[in-house]
């Protein structure tokens, strides 16, 4: 399931840590001076995959 940017609706690449807001790369750079506040959706997917793997 593809997440969409809450500002422009494009495919999101980042999520706000600890919240449900998603952002495309351009909107993330425009909205946050420090992208360290955000987590890449790719890293979230890897972490979930690892948790599922360890559960088996």
Contact map, one row per residue, 1 for C-alpha under 8 A:
11100000000000000000000000000000000000000000000000000000
11110000001100000000000000000000000000000000000000000000
11111000001100000000010000000000000000000000000000000000
01111100111100000000011100000000000000000000000000000000
00111111111100000000111100100000000000000000000000000000
00011111100000000000111000000000000000000000000000000000
00001111100000000000001000100000000000000000000000000000
00001111110000000000000100100000000000000000000000000000
00011111111100000000000000000000000000000000000000000000
00011001111100000000000100000000000000000000000000000000
01111000111110000000001100000000000000000000000000000000
01111000111111100000011110000000000000001000000000000000
00000000001111100000011110000000000000011100000000000000
00000000000111110000011110010000000001111000000000000000
00000000000111111011111000000000000001111000000000000000
00000000000001111111110000000000000011100000000000000000
00000000000000111110000000000000000011100000000000000000
00000000000000011111000000000000000000000000000000000000
00000000000000111111100000000000000000000000000000000000
00000000000000110111110000000000000000000000000000000000
00001100000000110011111000000000000000000000000000000000
00111100000111110001111100000000000000000000000000000000
00011110001111100000111111110000000000000000000000000000
00011001011111000000011111110000000000000000000000000000
00000000000111000000001111111000000000000000000000000000
00000000000000000000001111111100000000000000000000000000
00001011000000000000001111111110000000000000000000000000
00000000000001000000001111111111001000000000000000000000
00000000000000000000000011111111111000000000000000000000
00000000000000000000000001111111100000000000000000000000
00000000000000000000000000111111100000000000000000000000
00000000000000000000000000011111111010000000000000000000
00000000000000000000000000001111111000000000000000000000
00000000000000000000000000001001111110000000000000000000
00000000000000000000000000011001111111100000000000000000
00000000000000000000000000000000011111100000000000000000
00000000000000011000000000000001011111100000000000000000
00000000000001111000000000000000001111110000000000000000
00000000000001111000000000000000001111111011000000000000
00000000000011100000000000000000000001111111000000000000
00000000000111100000000000000000000000111111100000000000
00000000000010000000000000000000000000011111110000000000
00000000000000000000000000000000000000111111111000000000
00000000000000000000000000000000000000111111111100000000
00000000000000000000000000000000000000001111111110000000
00000000000000000000000000000000000000000111111111000000
00000000000000000000000000000000000000000011111111100000
00000000000000000000000000000000000000000001111111110000
00000000000000000000000000000000000000000000111111111000
00000000000000000000000000000000000000000000011111111100
00000000000000000000000000000000000000000000001111111110
00000000000000000000000000000000000000000000000111111111
00000000000000000000000000000000000000000000000011111111
00000000000000000000000000000000000000000000000001111111
00000000000000000000000000000000000000000000000000111111
00000000000000000000000000000000000000000000000000011111
